[in-house]
Amino acid sequence: MSPERRTALVSVGAACLLVAIKLVAGLASSSLGLLAEAAHSGTDLAAALLTFFAVSVSVRPADRGHHYGHAKAQNLAALAEAGFLVAVSVVITVLAILRLTGVVDVDVSPTEATRYSPTRSTSGATSRAPWRCSPA
């Protein structure tokens, strides 16, 4: 295994570990900040996986279809990572605008979200889920 590939694999492992730790801590503490960090680490994991794939491809020698080798795979992976980050930024921006304008109103506590559903209420009436920032 090449040093570049080994480094990329260590990066994938570290990203997996960070996602798991932040996700467990966020769910245990009902922290929206930690859950957001887990999602952020998830995007880092996607980038690390793309890098690992690109490094694996780029070390291949030249062949009939690729006279100058496969080194451009790293550039294509960087382009894909940039596109992914732009897409995530657009989604976050749209959700932030919807929340600021009052179209979406969510106070999240994952432990409460699993206990209730938006169509089930204790009074029998349909209402949105009683999600809170702190556990009940």
GROMACS elastic network, one bead per residue, 0.5 to 0.9 nm:
[ bonds ]
;  ai    aj funct       b0    kb
    1     4     6  0.83308   500
    1     5     6  0.64253   500
    1     6     6  0.64459   500
    2     5     6  0.52113   500
    2     6     6  0.61800   500
    2     7     6  0.86166   500
    2    56     6  0.87367   500
    2    59     6  0.82881   500
    3     6     6  0.50135   500
    3     7     6  0.60709   500
    3     8     6  0.85688   500
    4     7     6  0.51364   500
    4     8     6  0.62070   500
    4     9     6  0.86168   500
    4    52     6  0.85114   500
    4    55     6  0.67011   500
    4    56     6  0.85493   500
    5     8     6  0.50571   500
    5     9     6  0.61244   500
    5    10     6  0.86518   500
    5    51     6  0.88470   500
    5    52     6  0.62588   500
    5    53     6  0.86328   500
    5    55     6  0.58581   500
    5    56     6  0.62236   500
    5    59     6  0.88996   500
    6     9     6  0.50320   500
    6    10     6  0.62179   500
    6    11     6  0.86105   500
    6    52     6  0.86304   500
    7    10     6  0.51301   500
    7    11     6  0.62506   500
    7    12     6  0.87578   500
    7    52     6  0.84906   500
    8    12     6  0.63149   500
    8    13     6  0.87480   500
    8    48     6  0.66113   500
    8    49     6  0.78591   500
    8    51     6  0.65220   500
    8    53     6  0.87200   500
    8    55     6  0.76287   500
    9    12     6  0.50222   500
    9    13     6  0.62735   500
    9    14     6  0.86412   500
    9    48     6  0.79957   500
    9    49     6  0.81384   500
    9    52     6  0.62758   500
   10    13     6  0.50336   500
   10    14     6  0.61168   500
   10    15     6  0.85480   500
   11    14     6  0.51204   500
   11    15     6  0.61105   500
   11    16     6  0.86040   500
   11    45     6  0.80911   500
   11    48     6  0.61356   500
   11    49     6  0.85121   500
   11    52     6  0.85134   500
   12    15     6  0.51466   500
   12    16     6  0.62031   500
   12    17     6  0.86779   500
   12    44     6  0.86487   500
   12    45     6  0.60454   500
   12    46     6  0.84962   500
   12    47     6  0.87294   500
   12    48     6  0.53117   500
   12    49     6  0.61426   500
   12    52     6  0.76833   500
   13    16     6  0.51272   500
   13    17     6  0.62429   500
   13    18     6  0.86908   500
   13    45     6  0.85732   500
   14    17     6  0.50964   500
   14    18     6  0.61847   500
   14    19     6  0.86470   500
   14    45     6  0.84895   500
   15    18     6  0.51049   500
   15    19     6  0.61473   500
   15    20     6  0.86118   500
   15    41     6  0.63731   500
   15    42     6  0.73454   500
   15    44     6  0.65338   500
   15    45     6  0.50503   500
   15    46     6  0.88389   500
   15    48     6  0.75606   500
   16    19     6  0.52113   500
   16    20     6  0.62305   500
   16    21     6  0.86821   500
   16    41     6  0.81598   500
   16    42     6  0.78568   500
   16    45     6  0.65226   500
   17    20     6  0.51955   500
   17    21     6  0.61575   500
   17    22     6  0.85805   500
   18    21     6  0.51757   500
   18    22     6  0.59985   500
   18    23     6  0.82876   500
   18    38     6  0.73553   500
   18    41     6  0.65820   500
   18    42     6  0.85975   500
   19    22     6  0.53513   500
   19    23     6  0.58788   500
   19    24     6  0.84783   500
   19    37     6  0.81247   500
   19    39     6  0.74289   500
   19    40     6  0.83975   500
   19    41     6  0.54913   500
   19    42     6  0.60432   500
   19    45     6  0.80492   500
   20    23     6  0.51849   500
   20    24     6  0.60761   500
   20    25     6  0.84656   500
   20    38     6  0.75701   500
   21    24     6  0.53458   500
   21    25     6  0.60553   500
   21    26     6  0.84068   500
   21    38     6  0.80281   500
   22    25     6  0.50995   500
   22    26     6  0.57990   500
   22    27     6  0.84279   500
   22    34     6  0.58317   500
   22    35     6  0.66960   500
   22    36     6  0.88375   500
   22    37     6  0.66951   500
   22    38     6  0.50155   500
   22    39     6  0.87998   500
   22    41     6  0.83609   500
   23    26     6  0.50793   500
   23    27     6  0.60752   500
   23    28     6  0.84195   500
   23    34     6  0.69864   500
   23    35     6  0.58307   500
   23    36     6  0.88690   500
   23    37     6  0.81963   500
   23    38     6  0.53298   500
   23    39     6  0.82422   500
   24    27     6  0.52643   500
   24    28     6  0.59708   500
   24    29     6  0.84973   500
   24    35     6  0.87200   500
   24    38     6  0.89732   500
   25    28     6  0.50880   500
   25    29     6  0.60016   500
   25    30     6  0.81246   500
   25    31     6  0.79381   500
   25    34     6  0.69495   500
   25    35     6  0.81947   500
   26    29     6  0.52974   500
   26    30     6  0.55036   500
   26    32     6  0.67719   500
   26    33     6  0.74595   500
   26    35     6  0.50171   500
   26    36     6  0.85337   500
   26    37     6  0.86677   500
   26    38     6  0.78802   500
   26   110     6  0.86895   500
   27    30     6  0.50130   500
   27    31     6  0.68042   500
   27    32     6  0.85815   500
   27    34     6  0.82178   500
   27    35     6  0.72221   500
   27   109     6  0.81301   500
   27   110     6  0.61996   500
   27   111     6  0.70932   500
   28    31     6  0.79433   500
   28   110     6  0.87857   500
   28   111     6  0.81108   500
   29    32     6  0.88861   500
   29    34     6  0.85781   500
   29   109     6  0.88926   500
   29   134     6  0.83138   500
   29   135     6  0.82704   500
   30    33     6  0.89265   500
   30    34     6  0.83291   500
   30    35     6  0.82665   500
   30   108     6  0.79127   500
   30   109     6  0.51495   500
   30   110     6  0.60112   500
   30   111     6  0.67469   500
   30   112     6  0.88678   500
   30   133     6  0.70007   500
   30   134     6  0.64800   500
   30   135     6  0.68789   500
   31    34     6  0.53489   500
   31    35     6  0.63439   500
   31    36     6  0.86440   500
   31   108     6  0.84236   500
   31   109     6  0.72431   500
   31   110     6  0.85242   500
   31   133     6  0.75384   500
   31   134     6  0.81760   500
   32    36     6  0.60521   500
   32    37     6  0.85383   500
   32   107     6  0.88057   500
   32   108     6  0.67180   500
   32   109     6  0.73092   500
   32   110     6  0.86181   500
   32   133     6  0.79159   500
   33    36     6  0.50760   500
   33    37     6  0.62135   500
   33    38     6  0.86546   500
   34    38     6  0.61315   500
   34    39     6  0.86283   500
   35    39     6  0.63024   500
   35    40     6  0.85887   500
   36    39     6  0.50313   500
   36    40     6  0.61557   500
   36    41     6  0.85864   500
   37    41     6  0.60626   500
   37    42     6  0.84018   500
   38    41     6  0.50146   500
   38    42     6  0.61131   500
   38    43     6  0.88383   500
   39    43     6  0.65326   500
   39    44     6  0.87647   500
   40    43     6  0.52406   500
   40    44     6  0.65100   500
   40    45     6  0.87388   500
   41    45     6  0.61349   500
   41    46     6  0.86764   500
   42    46     6  0.63121   500
   42    47     6  0.86680   500
   43    46     6  0.50096   500
   43    47     6  0.62727   500
   43    48     6  0.85845   500
   43    84     6  0.84053   500
   43    85     6  0.79083   500
   43    88     6  0.86099   500
   44    47     6  0.50443   500
   44    48     6  0.60953   500
   44    49     6  0.85995   500
   45    49     6  0.61241   500
   45    50     6  0.85989   500
   46    49     6  0.51377   500
   46    50     6  0.62793   500
   46    51     6  0.86468   500
   46    81     6  0.81356   500
   46    84     6  0.89097   500
   47    50     6  0.50984   500
   47    51     6  0.61593   500
   47    52     6  0.86011   500
   47    77     6  0.84387   500
   47    78     6  0.85228   500
   47    80     6  0.86813   500
   47    81     6  0.58402   500
   47    84     6  0.85689   500
   48    52     6  0.60755   500
   48    53     6  0.85940   500
   49    52     6  0.50207   500
   49    53     6  0.61944   500
   49    54     6  0.85449   500
   50    53     6  0.51373   500
   50    54     6  0.60745   500
   50    55     6  0.85655   500
   50    74     6  0.87990   500
   50    77     6  0.59043   500
   50    78     6  0.81887   500
   50    80     6  0.80390   500
   50    81     6  0.73940   500
   51    55     6  0.60103   500
   51    56     6  0.84124   500
   51    74     6  0.70581   500
   51    77     6  0.63752   500
   51    78     6  0.77566   500
   51    81     6  0.87362   500
   52    55     6  0.52395   500
   52    56     6  0.61143   500
   52    57     6  0.86926   500
   53    56     6  0.50758   500
   53    57     6  0.62786   500
   53    58     6  0.85847   500
   53    73     6  0.85911   500
   53    74     6  0.86590   500
   53    77     6  0.82009   500
   54    57     6  0.51446   500
   54    58     6  0.58992   500
   54    59     6  0.87147   500
   54    71     6  0.84899   500
   54    72     6  0.86405   500
   54    73     6  0.52002   500
   54    75     6  0.83458   500
   54    76     6  0.79602   500
   54    77     6  0.59902   500
   54    78     6  0.88658   500
   55    58     6  0.50534   500
   55    59     6  0.63654   500
   55    71     6  0.83756   500
   55    73     6  0.75027   500
   55    74     6  0.64421   500
   56    59     6  0.59637   500
   56    60     6  0.74667   500
   57    60     6  0.57343   500
   57    70     6  0.63836   500
   57    71     6  0.77265   500
   57    73     6  0.64705   500
   57    74     6  0.82565   500
   58    61     6  0.80938   500
   58    69     6  0.74012   500
   58    72     6  0.69356   500
   58    73     6  0.55798   500
   58    74     6  0.65863   500
   59    69     6  0.81311   500
   59    70     6  0.68559   500
   59    71     6  0.70007   500
   60    63     6  0.86393   500
   60    69     6  0.67743   500
   60    70     6  0.61708   500
   60    71     6  0.82213   500
   61    66     6  0.86542   500
   61    67     6  0.89554   500
   61    68     6  0.83512   500
   61    69     6  0.53877   500
   61    70     6  0.70366   500
   62    65     6  0.79952   500
   62    66     6  0.55243   500
   62    67     6  0.52356   500
   62    68     6  0.55833   500
   62    70     6  0.67973   500
   63    66     6  0.51611   500
   63    67     6  0.56820   500
   63    68     6  0.79977   500
   63    69     6  0.68309   500
   63    70     6  0.89789   500
   64    67     6  0.59432   500
   65    69     6  0.88668   500
   66    69     6  0.52748   500
   66    70     6  0.66541   500
   67    70     6  0.86898   500
   68    71     6  0.80571   500
   69    72     6  0.80378   500
   70    73     6  0.58682   500
   70    74     6  0.84830   500
   71    74     6  0.62128   500
   71    75     6  0.77574   500
   72    75     6  0.51158   500
   72    76     6  0.63437   500
   72    77     6  0.86481   500
   73    76     6  0.50717   500
   73    77     6  0.61138   500
   73    78     6  0.86013   500
   74    77     6  0.50199   500
   74    78     6  0.61861   500
   74    79     6  0.86431   500
   75    78     6  0.50512   500
   75    79     6  0.62613   500
   75    80     6  0.86666   500
   76    80     6  0.61769   500
   76    81     6  0.86039   500
   77    81     6  0.60945   500
   77    82     6  0.85541   500
   78    81     6  0.50265   500
   78    82     6  0.61668   500
   78    83     6  0.85916   500
   79    82     6  0.50958   500
   79    83     6  0.61728   500
   79    84     6  0.85833   500
   80    83     6  0.50338   500
   80    84     6  0.60858   500
   80    85     6  0.86172   500
   81    84     6  0.50204   500
   81    85     6  0.61894   500
   81    86     6  0.86127   500
   82    85     6  0.51276   500
   82    86     6  0.61791   500
   82    87     6  0.86320   500
   83    86     6  0.50809   500
   83    87     6  0.61764   500
   83    88     6  0.86503   500
   84    87     6  0.51106   500
   84    88     6  0.62065   500
   84    89     6  0.85689   500
   85    88     6  0.50751   500
   85    89     6  0.60461   500
   85    90     6  0.85931   500
   86    89     6  0.50177   500
   86    90     6  0.61948   500
   86    91     6  0.87079   500
   87    90     6  0.51499   500
   87    91     6  0.63193   500
   87    92     6  0.86898   500
   88    91     6  0.51387   500
   88    92     6  0.61579   500
   88    93     6  0.85497   500
   89    92     6  0.51176   500
   89    93     6  0.60374   500
   89    94     6  0.85865   500
   90    93     6  0.50651   500
   90    94     6  0.61372   500
   90    95     6  0.85702   500
   91    94     6  0.52026   500
   91    95     6  0.61446   500
   91    96     6  0.85156   500
   92    95     6  0.51580   500
   92    96     6  0.60262   500
   92    97     6  0.86005   500
   93    96     6  0.50688   500
   93    97     6  0.61705   500
   93    98     6  0.86003   500
   94    97     6  0.51567   500
   94    98     6  0.61640   500
   94    99     6  0.85814   500
   95    98     6  0.50454   500
   95    99     6  0.60994   500
   95   100     6  0.85525   500
   95   104     6  0.79697   500
   96    99     6  0.50714   500
   96   100     6  0.60420   500
   96   101     6  0.85424   500
   96   104     6  0.89718   500
   97   100     6  0.50619   500
   97   101     6  0.60538   500
   97   102     6  0.85156   500
   97   103     6  0.85932   500
   98   101     6  0.52858   500
   98   102     6  0.62229   500
   98   103     6  0.51294   500
   98   104     6  0.55498   500
   98   105     6  0.84765   500
   99   102     6  0.51817   500
   99   103     6  0.59471   500
   99   105     6  0.59461   500
   99   106     6  0.78632   500
  100   103     6  0.77265   500
  100   104     6  0.80037   500
  100   105     6  0.86591   500
  101   104     6  0.77431   500
  102   105     6  0.61133   500
  106   131     6  0.75073   500
  106   132     6  0.87914   500
  107   130     6  0.85381   500
  107   131     6  0.57276   500
  107   132     6  0.55552   500
  107   133     6  0.60069   500
  108   111     6  0.89187   500
  108   112     6  0.80381   500
  108   113     6  0.73657   500
  108   131     6  0.53850   500
  108   132     6  0.57470   500
  108   133     6  0.58140   500
  108   134     6  0.86955   500
  109   112     6  0.54162   500
  109   113     6  0.61308   500
  109   114     6  0.88728   500
  109   131     6  0.56055   500
  109   132     6  0.53270   500
  109   133     6  0.53343   500
  109   134     6  0.65109   500
  109   135     6  0.68928   500
  110   114     6  0.62956   500
  110   115     6  0.87598   500
  110   131     6  0.79315   500
  110   132     6  0.88298   500
  110   135     6  0.88479   500
  111   114     6  0.55173   500
  111   115     6  0.66996   500
  111   131     6  0.86565   500
  111   135     6  0.68784   500
  111   136     6  0.87771   500
  112   115     6  0.50865   500
  112   116     6  0.63330   500
  112   129     6  0.83912   500
  112   130     6  0.74218   500
  112   131     6  0.56489   500
  112   132     6  0.70608   500
  112   134     6  0.88321   500
  112   135     6  0.68661   500
  112   136     6  0.75070   500
  113   116     6  0.54522   500
  113   117     6  0.67853   500
  113   118     6  0.89040   500
  113   129     6  0.70473   500
  113   130     6  0.78499   500
  113   131     6  0.60345   500
  113   132     6  0.87414   500
  114   117     6  0.73247   500
  116   119     6  0.84420   500
  116   120     6  0.65837   500
  116   121     6  0.74039   500
  116   129     6  0.59823   500
  116   130     6  0.72935   500
  116   131     6  0.82155   500
  117   120     6  0.53150   500
  117   121     6  0.76369   500
  117   128     6  0.76508   500
  117   129     6  0.56002   500
  117   130     6  0.86043   500
  118   121     6  0.76103   500
  118   126     6  0.74047   500
  118   127     6  0.61058   500
  118   130     6  0.82158   500
  119   125     6  0.82200   500
  119   126     6  0.52487   500
  119   127     6  0.61744   500
  119   128     6  0.68549   500
  119   129     6  0.76116   500
  120   123     6  0.86868   500
  120   124     6  0.71356   500
  120   125     6  0.75445   500
  120   126     6  0.62275   500
  120   127     6  0.71885   500
  120   128     6  0.82735   500
  120   129     6  0.77306   500
  121   124     6  0.54132   500
  121   125     6  0.60154   500
  121   126     6  0.61742   500
  121   127     6  0.64293   500
  121   128     6  0.81766   500
  121   129     6  0.76177   500
  121   130     6  0.85911   500
  122   125     6  0.76665   500
  123   126     6  0.84127   500
  124   127     6  0.89855   500
  127   130     6  0.83257   500
  128   131     6  0.85187   500
  131   134     6  0.86798   500
  131   135     6  0.89688   500
  132   135     6  0.68691   500
  132   136     6  0.79249   500
